[in-house]
Amino acid sequence: MSTVVRDIKASEKKKENIWHGINRVRVSDFVIAFIILLLSLTCILPFIHVAAKSISSNTAVLSKSVYLWPKDINFEAYASIFRDGQLTHSMLYTILVTVLFTIIGMVVTICAAYPLAIKGFKGRPVFAFILMFTMYFSAGLIPEYLLMNDLQLLDTMWVLVLPLAFSPYNMLIMRSFLTSTIPDSLYEAAKLDGANHFQTLFKVVLPLSKPIIATLSLFYAVGRWNAYADAKYYITTKALQPLQYLLSNMVLSSGQDAISLSENAAVVSTPEVLQAATIMFATLPIIMVYPFVQKYFVKGAMIGAVKG
């Protein structure tokens, strides 16, 4: 009998907590949720619209009757893209550049952030100032072009990888994470065990830094994948042009010639449908990466809010 009474009281208390939580919801919470919903829709709806156009028939797209749902579904535009050698080559080439850029960028960022996070490092303010100075001031486009020319990087793959491989902003995030998350006692314990700085970095710091490493890796990968301005300035060979540069030329032009598909592509889609398919072709690979790093990305992004 006492067990039944206890269960009834627990159920009533649970209902009271639920109603108490509902009563605590304020009007400002609904306003914030509504604003977030609107911002989310501004990102999601255009993506859905382009995706619907990419698999719709030419007649439906030309009649402006495709909005958020495809009509007369067909995949002729995607078939033309995969039959074309230029876009598929550019896709693989862009993936290679993005992977190299991300790896080199993370190595440089970690090597810069780790010593700046150690309190006993002599000259830390000076080195931090030198690295952060480049985030606020740059020489400009013409001096950068002359520098790339002197280094013989023009019209090479490395001109897309090396110049922007180091990001002072990402280094600052990495240093802040190491400073706020890893206590000095761990560095001291590793030193007492006879570990040098490389052993401390690989066996202590990096295993505890998976969230921020995943976050910054995503920043580097997305930044390189979406960039095309440097290719416009430094690349003239068509085989070395990244996918986003080709996509930019295509979107800025109203004709099919902007894509320059080969005859083997056997294009039967209109330029508008082909543009939508190419946009999806260039966007999906980087979106597919996000689910694999989402857990670490959310945790790393919240570090500053929780501990900062």
N, C-alpha and C positions, 0 to 999 in steps of 0.2 A: 504494500500500500504506500509506504514511504517512497518507494522508487517511482511510482506513478505520480505522486505529488511533486517529487523532485523534477521529473521530466516536464510536467505542466508548467512549473515555475521557470524552468530553463527556456521553454518555448515562449512563454510570455515575455521573459527578459530579452530574448532574441528579437521578438517583434518590436519591443520598445526601442532597442538599439537601431533597428531598421528605420522606424519612423523618426527617431532622433536624427539619424543621418540624412533622411530626406528633408527634414525641417531645416537642416543646416545649409542646404543648397540655396545659394543666393542668386539674385537676378544677374549679378555680374558674371557668375559661372556660366549661365546660359548665353550671355553676350559673348564671352570669350570663346565658348564652344562654337557659336555661330560664326564668328570671325575665322576661327581655325578651319571650319567646314568650307567657308567661301574660298579661303586661300588654297585649300586642298583641291577644290573643284577647278580652280584656275589652272592647276597643274595637270589634273587627271583628264578633264574633259577634252582639251586640245589633243592630248595623246590618243584618247579613244577615237576622236574624230579622224585623225590621220590614219590610225589603224583600220578603221572602217573603210575609208577611201581606198586604202592600199589593196583590199581584197574585194572591191566592188567592181561592177562592170563599167566599161567606158561610158555607156549611155546613161547610167544612173549618176555617175560623177559629173558628166557634162550638163546634165539637167538640174544639177544642184539639189538633188533629192536625198543625198547621203549626209546624215548628221552623226548620230551615235551608234547606228546599227547598219551593217553592210547590206547591200542589195545586189542580187544576182551574183552570189559569191563565186569568185574565180581567183586563181593564183598566177595568172599569166605574167603579171608585172614581176613577181618574185622569180618566176622561171627565167624571164629575160635577164634579170640581174645575175643569177647563178650561171647562165650560159655565157655571160659577158666576162672576158678575162680581166678587164681593167678593175672593176669594182671588187671582185673576189681577191685579186692580187693586192689591192689597196687595203682590204680588210685584214688579210694576214700580215701585211707589212705594218699596219697600224697597231695590231696586237703585239707584234714583236717590239716596236718602239715603246709602247705603253709598259710592257713588262720590264724592259731594260731601264726605262726612266724611273719606274717605281722602285726597283731594286736598288739602283744607284742612289736615288733620292733618299731612301730609308737608311742606307748605309751611311751616307754623309750626315744625315740629320742625327742619327744615333751617336755617331762619333763626335759631333759638335755639342749635343745636349748633355751627354754623360759627364764630361769633365766640368762643364759649367754648372752641373748640379751638385758637385762635390764642394763642400764649404772650405776645405783646406787647399783648394787649387789656387796657386799664386797667379796673380794677374787676371783673375776671373772677370772683374769689371771691365778691364781694357778689352779683352777678347769679346766679351758680350757686346760692348759698344761697337766694335768693328763689325761684328756680324749683323747687328741690328741696324746699323747705319745704312746698309744696302737696301733695307726694306722701305726707307723713306726717300732716298735719293738715288737716281740713276743717271748715267751719262747721256742717255737719249738714243734714238734709233740710229742716227748716222754713225756715231762713234762705235756703237755695238756692231753695226754692219762692217765697219773697217776692221774691228777686232776679229770678227769671224773670218774675214778675208785673210788677215795676217796669220791666223791660226790654221788656215787651209781647211776650214770646216764648211765653207759654202758648198751647197749642192751635194751634201753627204748626209747620211742618216744621223750622224752624231751631232749635227747642228740642232736637231730636234730633241736630243737627249741631254747633252752636257750643260748648255747655258742655264737652263731652268731647273737643273736637278736638285739644287739646294734652295730651300725656301726658309727664310728667316722666321716667318710666321709659324710654320710647322715646327721649327726648332724651338721656338718659344713655348709652344704647347707641350712639346716633349719634355723640355726642361722643367716646366711647371708641374707636369705629372710626376716626374722623378723626385722633385723637391717635396711635393706634398704627400706622396704615397709611400716612398721608400724611406724609412727612418735611418738616421745616422748610425744607429746601433748595428744595423745589418752590414754597413760598410766596415765598421770597426771589428765586427765578428769575423768577417771574411779576411781582414788584414791580420788578425790574431791567428787565424788558421793558416797563414802563409800564402794566401792567394794574392796574385798581382792584379793589376787593373783589368787586364784582359779576362782573367778567370772570374773576377768579380762581375764584369759586364755580362759574360756569357752564362754564368751559373747562378747569379743572384738577380741582376737587374732585368735582363731580357725575359726570363720566365715570369717575372712579376709584372711585365709591361705589355702583355698580349693585347689588352683592350686598346691602349693608345697606339700600338703598332698597327693593329687592324684599322683603326680610325684614320691614321695618317696615310697608310697605304691606300685606302680608298680615296682620300683627298688627292694624293699624287696621281692615281690612276684616272680618276674622273677629270682632273685638270688637264692631263696630257691627252686624254681621249677627245675632249671637246675643243682643244686648241687647234687653231689653223692659221693664226696671224703670222707666226714665225715661218711657217711653210710658204706663205705668200711672199715674204721678204727674202728668204734665203734659199729656196728650192726652185729650180727651173726644170729639172729632169722629171718627166711625167711619172716614171716608175717609182720615184722617191716621194711623191706627193701623198700625204695621209688621206684617209677616207673623209675626214671632216672638211678638208680643203675642197675636195671634189663635190661634196654635198653643198658647201657654200656657193660654189660656182653654179651649181644646178638650181638652187633656190633663188639666186639673184637673177637668173635668166628665165625667160618664159618659154623657151623652146627646148626641144629634145636634144639639140646639138650640144647643150651644156653638159650632158652626161657622156656624150661621145661613145655610145655603146657600139661594139663591133658588129659586123654583119652576121656573125655566128649567133648573136643574141636573138635574132629573129623577133624584133620588137613588134608587138601587136597592140600594146597599151598606149593610151594617150599620155602626153607629157605630164599632166596633172596626176594621173594614177601612178605613173612611174616615179614621180617625185615623192609621193607619199610612201611608196614601197621602199625607196632608197632611204628615206628618213627612218623608217622602222628598221631597215637593214643595218643602219649605222647606230641605232639607239639600243636595240635589244641586247647586244653582247655585254655592254657595261651595266645594264639593268640586271642581267642574270648573275652578275658577280655579287650584288648586294645581299641576297639571302644567305650566302655563305659566311658573310662577315657581320650580319645584322646584330647577332648577340654581343660581339665584342664592340661593334660600333656604338650601340646604345649605351653600353657601360662606359666606354671611353668618353663619349660626348657628355655624360652626366658627371664625370669626375670633378670638373671645375665647379659645377653647381653644388655638389655635395660637400667637397672638401675645400674649395677655394674660398 
